[in-house]
Amino acid sequence: MSSVHTIRETAWVLGISQSAVFRAIRLGILTAERQYGRLVVLGSSLRRVLSEPGVLRD
């Protein structure tokens, strides 16, 4: 299983609000899936966004 991060963790790592994380998921910038009823962001998606400066704006 690849690493996953909660919405809160993802927001903290990226320095954006949780609502901005949900918006990025809706827009397809971040990839998320449901695990045990929770929405989590895939680690590979988070790493990709971190390596591309300027992709997200809050």
N, C-alpha and C positions, 0 to 999 in steps of 0.2 A: 504494500500500500504506500502510495506517495504521501508526502507531508501535506497536512491541511491546516488552515488557520481560520479562527472565528472571524466574524465581521469586525468585532472590536479590535482584535489583534491586527488585522489587516489595516484598519484605519490608523492605528497607532504607528505601525511600521511605515506607512506611506505618508503620515503626517496630514491626513485629511479626515473629514467627518465620516461618521458611519453612513449617513445618507449619501455621501459622495461615493462610498464603496458600493452601495446598492445601485446607484445610478450607473457606475462603471460596469456592474454585472449586467444590468438591463441593456446597456449599449454594446456589450460583447467585449469590452476591454479587459475585464477580469472573468475568469471561468470559475463557476461555483457549482456545487452539487449538494444534494441533501444526504446527510449521513445521520442515522438515528434520529430523524426528524428535525435536524438542525441544518441550516444553510452554512456551508463552509467553503472557503476559497482554496483552490488547489495551489500548492506550493510552487509548482512549475509556472503557473499563471502569474503569481506574485513576483517570482524571480524575473520573468520576462518584462513585466512592467517596471521593475526596479532598474533593469538594464537599459531601458529606453527613456531617457530624461524628457520631460515635457509632455508625456502621454496623458497624464492626469492633471486636471486643474480643479481646485475646489471652489 
